[in-house]
Amino acid sequence: MSSPRRKALVEKSIAACCAAIEIYNKPVVPHREETFAILLVAAWELLLKARLIQEGGNQLKAIYEMEVVRRKDGKPGKRQAIRRNRAGNPVTIGIAIAMERARSLPLRPLNAAY
């Protein structure tokens, strides 16, 4: 059986957090506070996405942005599809949406999951 997809995101989150701490502890790195903040926010975002994937049954659709598919006549339909960027890759949600979705989980919301 393959490992859960969330495990890769958790490992990346840990790596980003460790990198943030390493950068912050080096005294001669320019913009170390800004770099620390960016890496730590990225780590939190990855951790939230891992939680959403876990609660979504190991499906990546839990973190993808969705868009309404238009019908042939140009009107919006009922179907939704994964939004893609110019390169054709799926677009994932940002940290604010991930926080809102994690906060509204039915079984264990974010503030109760510790």
Accessible surface in RSA format (square Angstrom, percent):
REM  Atomic radii and reference values for relative SASA: ProtOr
REM  Chains: A
REM  Algorithm: Lee & Richards
REM  Probe-radius: 1.40
REM  Slices: 20
REM RES _ NUM      All-atoms   Total-Side   Main-Chain    Non-polar    All polar
REM                ABS   REL    ABS   REL    ABS   REL    ABS   REL    ABS   REL
RES MET A   1   241.34 125.0 150.04  99.3  91.31 217.4 128.85 109.5 112.50 149.0
RES SER A   2    97.33  82.2  73.84  98.5  23.50  54.1  53.36 113.6  43.97  61.6
RES SER A   3    71.94  60.8  51.63  68.9  20.31  46.8  27.49  58.5  44.45  62.3
RES PRO A   4    48.80  35.6  45.76  41.7   3.05  11.1  46.80  38.6   2.01  12.5
RES ARG A   5   112.72  47.3 103.11  52.6   9.60  22.9  29.76  40.7  82.96  50.3
RES ARG A   6    82.61  34.7  82.61  42.1   0.00   0.0   3.53   4.8  79.09  47.9
RES LYS A   7   107.66  52.5 106.14  65.1   1.53   3.6  54.63  49.2  53.03  56.5
RES ALA A   8    52.83  48.6  48.53  74.9   4.31   9.8  51.14  72.0   1.69   4.5
RES LEU A   9    26.04  14.5  26.04  18.6   0.00   0.0  26.04  18.3   0.00   0.0
RES VAL A  10    47.57  31.3  47.57  43.1   0.00   0.0  47.57  41.3   0.00   0.0
RES GLU A  11    96.19  55.2  89.73  67.9   6.46  15.4  38.13  73.8  58.06  47.4
RES LYS A  12   123.53  60.3 118.58  72.8   4.95  11.8  67.60  60.8  55.92  59.6
RES SER A  13     5.72   4.8   5.72   7.6   0.00   0.0   0.00   0.0   5.72   8.0
RES ILE A  14   102.06  58.1  99.25  73.9   2.80   6.8 102.06  73.5   0.00   0.0
RES ALA A  15    61.52  56.6  50.08  77.3  11.44  26.0  57.26  80.6   4.26  11.3
RES ALA A  16    15.51  14.3   9.92  15.3   5.58  12.7  15.26  21.5   0.25   0.7
RES CYS A  17    42.39  32.1  42.39  47.3   0.00   0.0   9.05  22.9  33.34  35.9
RES CYS A  18    65.56  49.6  62.77  70.0   2.80   6.6  20.50  51.9  45.06  48.6
RES ALA A  19    39.06  35.9  34.37  53.0   4.69  10.7  38.47  54.2   0.58   1.5
RES ALA A  20     0.00   0.0   0.00   0.0   0.00   0.0   0.00   0.0   0.00   0.0
RES ILE A  21    89.04  50.7  88.57  66.0   0.47   1.1  89.04  64.1   0.00   0.0
RES GLU A  22   104.78  60.2 100.84  76.3   3.94   9.4  34.42  66.6  70.37  57.5
RES ILE A  23    42.50  24.2  42.50  31.7   0.00   0.0  42.50  30.6   0.00   0.0
RES TYR A  24    94.13  43.9  93.86  53.4   0.27   0.7  51.36  38.6  42.77  52.7
RES ASN A  25   103.90  71.7  79.14  76.5  24.77  59.6  26.60  64.0  77.30  74.7
RES LYS A  26   101.67  49.6 100.98  62.0   0.69   1.6  52.79  47.5  48.89  52.1
RES PRO A  27   111.80  81.5  88.88  81.0  22.92  83.3  89.18  73.6  22.62 140.6
RES VAL A  28   133.37  87.8 108.89  98.6  24.48  59.0 116.25 101.0  17.12  46.4
RES VAL A  29    41.59  27.4  33.64  30.5   7.95  19.2  35.17  30.6   6.42  17.4
RES PRO A  30   102.95  75.0  86.24  78.6  16.71  60.7  97.19  80.2   5.76  35.8
RES HIS A  31   131.54  71.9 118.60  82.4  12.94  33.1  81.50  84.0  50.04  58.2
RES ARG A  32    63.67  26.7  63.37  32.3   0.29   0.7   3.31   4.5  60.35  36.6
RES GLU A  33    93.46  53.7  89.34  67.6   4.12   9.8  47.73  92.3  45.73  37.3
RES GLU A  34    97.01  55.7  92.05  69.6   4.96  11.8  54.84 106.1  42.16  34.4
RES THR A  35    46.21  32.9  44.64  45.3   1.57   3.7  28.02  37.6  18.19  27.5
RES PHE A  36    55.91  28.0  55.91  34.6   0.00   0.0  55.91  33.9   0.00   0.0
RES ALA A  37    50.23  46.2  46.15  71.2   4.08   9.3  50.23  70.7   0.00   0.0
RES ILE A  38   121.59  69.2 116.32  86.7   5.26  12.7 120.00  86.4   1.59   4.3
RES LEU A  39    46.38  25.8  46.38  33.2   0.00   0.0  46.38  32.6   0.00   0.0
RES LEU A  40    49.56  27.6  49.56  35.5   0.00   0.0  49.56  34.8   0.00   0.0
RES VAL A  41    77.29  50.9  76.52  69.3   0.77   1.8  77.29  67.2   0.00   0.0
RES ALA A  42    37.66  34.6  34.37  53.0   3.28   7.5  36.96  52.0   0.70   1.9
RES ALA A  43     4.94   4.5   4.57   7.1   0.36   0.8   4.94   7.0   0.00   0.0
RES TRP A  44   141.16  56.6 140.11  67.8   1.04   2.4 119.53  63.7  21.63  35.1
RES GLU A  45    40.97  23.5  40.97  31.0   0.00   0.0   4.69   9.1  36.28  29.6
RES LEU A  46    39.81  22.2  39.81  28.5   0.00   0.0  39.81  28.0   0.00   0.0
RES LEU A  47    71.80  40.0  69.33  49.6   2.47   6.2  69.33  48.7   2.47   6.6
RES LEU A  48    11.32   6.3   9.93   7.1   1.38   3.5  11.32   7.9   0.00   0.0
RES LYS A  49    17.28   8.4  17.28  10.6   0.00   0.0   2.71   2.4  14.57  15.5
RES ALA A  50     2.54   2.3   2.25   3.5   0.29   0.7   2.51   3.5   0.03   0.1
RES ARG A  51    38.26  16.1  35.07  17.9   3.20   7.6  30.04  41.1   8.22   5.0
RES LEU A  52     8.95   5.0   7.03   5.0   1.92   4.8   7.05   4.9   1.90   5.1
RES ILE A  53     0.20   0.1   0.20   0.1   0.00   0.0   0.20   0.1   0.00   0.0
RES GLN A  54    89.93  50.3  72.17  52.7  17.76  42.3  13.69  29.1  76.24  57.8
RES GLU A  55    68.88  39.5  35.62  26.9  33.26  79.2   8.38  16.2  60.51  49.4
RES GLY A  56    33.51  41.3   0.00   N/A  33.51  41.3  22.82  62.6  10.69  23.9
RES GLY A  57    53.78  66.3   0.00   N/A  53.78  66.3  39.99 109.7  13.79  30.9
RES ASN A  58    55.38  38.2  53.52  51.7   1.85   4.5  22.66  54.5  32.72  31.6
RES GLN A  59    97.53  54.5  97.53  71.3   0.00   0.0  28.08  59.8  69.45  52.7
RES LEU A  60    60.09  33.5  57.72  41.3   2.38   6.0  57.72  40.5   2.38   6.4
RES LYS A  61   124.37  60.7 114.93  70.5   9.43  22.5  61.69  55.5  62.68  66.8
RES ALA A  62    26.28  24.2  11.09  17.1  15.19  34.6  23.19  32.7   3.08   8.2
RES ILE A  63     9.37   5.3   9.37   7.0   0.00   0.0   9.37   6.7   0.00   0.0
RES TYR A  64    32.65  15.2  31.91  18.2   0.73   1.9  14.02  10.5  18.62  23.0
RES GLU A  65    41.62  23.9  39.89  30.2   1.72   4.1  13.15  25.4  28.47  23.2
RES MET A  66    65.43  33.9  36.78  24.3  28.64  68.2  36.48  31.0  28.94  38.3
RES GLU A  67    82.16  47.2  76.62  58.0   5.54  13.2  24.50  47.4  57.67  47.1
RES VAL A  68    71.03  46.7  54.18  49.0  16.85  40.6  54.18  47.1  16.85  45.7
RES VAL A  69    41.59  27.4  35.92  32.5   5.67  13.7  40.24  35.0   1.35   3.7
RES ARG A  70   155.78  65.4 134.56  68.6  21.22  50.5  49.41  67.5 106.38  64.5
RES ARG A  71   129.23  54.3 114.70  58.5  14.53  34.6  54.43  74.4  74.80  45.3
RES LYS A  72   220.51 107.6 177.26 108.8  43.24 103.0 129.54 116.6  90.96  96.9
RES ASP A  73    94.67  66.3  55.10  54.8  39.56  93.6  48.26 113.6  46.41  46.3
RES GLY A  74    40.35  49.8   0.00   N/A  40.35  49.8  30.31  83.2  10.04  22.5
RES LYS A  75   120.72  58.9 118.89  72.9   1.84   4.4  67.64  60.9  53.09  56.5
RES PRO A  76    85.38  62.2  69.71  63.5  15.67  57.0  69.71  57.6  15.67  97.4
RES GLY A  77    19.72  24.3   0.00   N/A  19.72  24.3   8.21  22.5  11.51  25.8
RES LYS A  78   206.91 100.9 172.84 106.0  34.07  81.1 122.63 110.4  84.28  89.8
RES ARG A  79   171.97  72.2 164.89  84.1   7.08  16.9  78.01 106.6  93.97  56.9
RES GLN A  80   107.97  60.4  81.00  59.2  26.97  64.2  15.62  33.2  92.36  70.0
RES ALA A  81    40.06  36.8  34.74  53.6   5.32  12.1  40.06  56.4   0.00   0.0
RES ILE A  82    42.07  23.9  32.39  24.1   9.68  23.3  32.39  23.3   9.68  26.3
RES ARG A  83   103.18  43.3 103.18  52.6   0.00   0.0  15.20  20.8  87.98  53.3
RES ARG A  84   127.88  53.7 105.12  53.6  22.76  54.2  37.37  51.1  90.51  54.9
RES ASN A  85    71.46  49.3  54.39  52.6  17.07  41.1  30.46  73.3  41.00  39.6
RES ARG A  86   249.52 104.8 207.38 105.7  42.14 100.3  93.20 127.4 156.32  94.7
RES ALA A  87    84.43  77.6  43.03  66.4  41.40  94.2  55.32  77.9  29.12  77.1
RES GLY A  88    36.92  45.5   0.00   N/A  36.92  45.5  25.69  70.5  11.23  25.2
RES ASN A  89    83.44  57.5  83.17  80.4   0.28   0.7  14.87  35.8  68.58  66.3
RES PRO A  90    46.19  33.7  31.89  29.1  14.30  52.0  31.89  26.3  14.30  88.9
RES VAL A  91    32.81  21.6  28.86  26.1   3.95   9.5  32.81  28.5   0.00   0.0
RES THR A  92    51.61  36.7  38.95  39.5  12.66  30.2  21.36  28.7  30.25  45.7
RES ILE A  93     2.06   1.2   0.67   0.5   1.39   3.4   0.67   0.5   1.39   3.8
RES GLY A  94    33.62  41.5   0.00   N/A  33.62  41.5  30.52  83.8   3.10   6.9
RES ILE A  95    51.36  29.2  48.68  36.3   2.68   6.5  48.68  35.1   2.68   7.3
RES ALA A  96    67.25  61.8  63.14  97.4   4.12   9.4  65.57  92.3   1.68   4.4
RES ILE A  97    79.42  45.2  78.15  58.2   1.27   3.1  79.38  57.2   0.04   0.1
RES ALA A  98     0.00   0.0   0.00   0.0   0.00   0.0   0.00   0.0   0.00   0.0
RES MET A  99    71.06  36.8  71.06  47.0   0.00   0.0  50.38  42.8  20.68  27.4
RES GLU A 100   100.00  57.4  97.65  73.9   2.35   5.6  45.23  87.5  54.77  44.7
RES ARG A 101    92.90  39.0  88.76  45.2   4.14   9.9  37.22  50.9  55.68  33.7
RES ALA A 102     0.00   0.0   0.00   0.0   0.00   0.0   0.00   0.0   0.00   0.0
RES ARG A 103   112.25  47.1 103.57  52.8   8.68  20.7  46.75  63.9  65.50  39.7
RES SER A 104    86.08  72.7  57.35  76.5  28.73  66.2  49.50 105.4  36.59  51.3
RES LEU A 105    24.14  13.4  17.72  12.7   6.42  16.1  19.11  13.4   5.03  13.5
RES PRO A 106   121.25  88.4  85.10  77.6  36.15 131.4  95.61  78.9  25.65 159.4
RES LEU A 107   150.91  84.0 126.65  90.6  24.26  61.0 128.12  90.0  22.80  61.4
RES ARG A 108   122.23  51.3 121.77  62.1   0.46   1.1  46.89  64.1  75.34  45.7
RES PRO A 109    40.00  29.2  40.00  36.5   0.00   0.0  40.00  33.0   0.00   0.0
RES LEU A 110    58.07  32.3  50.80  36.3   7.27  18.3  50.80  35.7   7.27  19.6
RES ASN A 111   122.09  84.2  93.92  90.8  28.18  67.9  45.80 110.2  76.29  73.7
RES ALA A 112    48.32  44.4  35.97  55.5  12.35  28.1  39.01  54.9   9.31  24.7
RES ALA A 113    32.86  30.2  10.51  16.2  22.35  50.8  11.52  16.2  21.34  56.5
RES TYR A 114   223.67 104.4 161.66  92.0  62.01 161.4 147.86 111.1  75.82  93.5
END  Absolute sums over single chains surface
CHAIN  1 A     8529.8       7203.8       1325.9       5049.0       3480.8
END  Absolute sums over all chains
TOTAL          8529.8       7203.8       1325.9       5049.0       3480.8
